[in-house]
Amino acid sequence: MSLVDLCNIFNADVHNSTVCVHKTNESYISLSKNLKLKSASEDFYSRIVLGLKDDSSWGDMGSLQPHLVICLVVAWVLVALCLMKGLKSSGKVVYFTALYPYVILIIFLVLGLTLEGSVDGIMWYITPNGTLS
């Protein structure tokens, strides 16, 4: 179904990809609110990660997801191992956890800059009108 067809359901004209304008009183109609549309990321998170169905509600949130339970157990085991020797070793853990994200971000930056077309992408991002020269 096209965007024009969706707006015709509400007796409206297309304004942009998410909003229609009513023909008579020129009020805006949000398609995502009226049609209960979901983004791809929200759909993936609710269906795949959480295992919810379309008819899920607060009363029926589904069962435990094995992959989430395993991640939770691994996280708590890591916390227990870090604190097992007391506060003396937790300082070393803090150094690692504070610096590790920066190291990974620098590695991703270098890898991203070495990809083909990265300079074009950066120039497109920086250029105000979004065109390449």
N, C-alpha and C positions, 0 to 999 in steps of 0.2 A: 504494500500500500504506500503510495507516494505522500509527500508532505502536503500537497494540495488536497488530496483526498481526505487526509486527517483533519485539515482545517475546515473543509466543507461539512464535516460531521457537526461542527459547532457553528455553522453558518458564518464563517470567518474567512479572511484572506491571510496568506502567508506573510508574516513579518520577518522572521528569521528561522533558523533551524529548530528553535525550541519554543517559539511564541507565535500565536496567531492573533490577528486583530479582528474583533467582531465587526461585521459589516454595518450594523445599525447604530450602535452607540460608541463605536471605536474604542472599546475597552480591550485590554490585553488578556489573552487566555494562555496560560502556561500548559503546554502539552505534557510535560513530565509530571505535573501534579494531577491533571485530569485523566491521563491514560495510564498512570502508574508505571512509567517507563523506568528502566534501570540502566545504568551505565554498564559497560562490559566488565569493569573492575568490580563493581558492586555485585553483579551477577556471579562472577567467578568466586568472590569471597563468600557469598551466602550459600551458593550451591556446592562448590567443590571443597572449600576449606571448612566451613561449618556444617555442611551436609544438610542444609535446610531445604524444605520443599516450598512450593508456592503457597500452600495452605497452612504453613507453620504459624503459630501464634505464641503468645507468652505462656499459655497453658500447655503447649506441646512444642518444646524446643528441640526435640529429637534426642538421639542417644549420644554417648561419648564417642568422640572421633579418635581412633587409635593413634594417628600421626600427631594429634595435638597432645594426647596424654604422654606419648613418648618424649616430645619436646619439653613438656613441663617437668617430667622426671629427670631428663638430662640436665636441665637448667638448675634444678634443686641439688642434684648430685655435684655439679660444678661449684655451686655456692658452698655446699658442705665441705668439699675438698679444699676450697680456698680458705675457709675459716677453721679447718681442722687443727692447725698448729697455733691458733690464737692470733692475737693482734700483731705479733712480730712478723709473720709472713703476709699479713693482709696489706702491709705497705708495698710490698713487691707486686702484689696483685693490682693495687691501685695504679702503680706506675704502668703496668702492662695495659690495663683497661683504659687508661687515659690517653696513652700514646698510640695504641693499636688502630683506632679509627683514622687518625691522621696518616699513618703509614699506608693504610689501605686506600684512602682517598688520593694520596699522591701517586700510588701505583695505578689506580684507575685513570687519573688525569694523564699520566704519561702514555698509558695504553690508548686512551681516547685520542690524544693528539697525534699518535702514530697511524691512526686509521686513515684510509683513503677518503678524501673529501672533507676532512675535519676542518681545514682552513676555510673552505667555502661555507660550512655550517656556522663557524664562529663569526665570519663576516656577515652572514645573513642575520644572525642574532644581534650583532652590534649595529648594523645599518638601520637608521630610523625608519625608512620606508619599506624595508624588507626586501629590496631588490639587490641583485648582484650587479657590480659594474664591470 
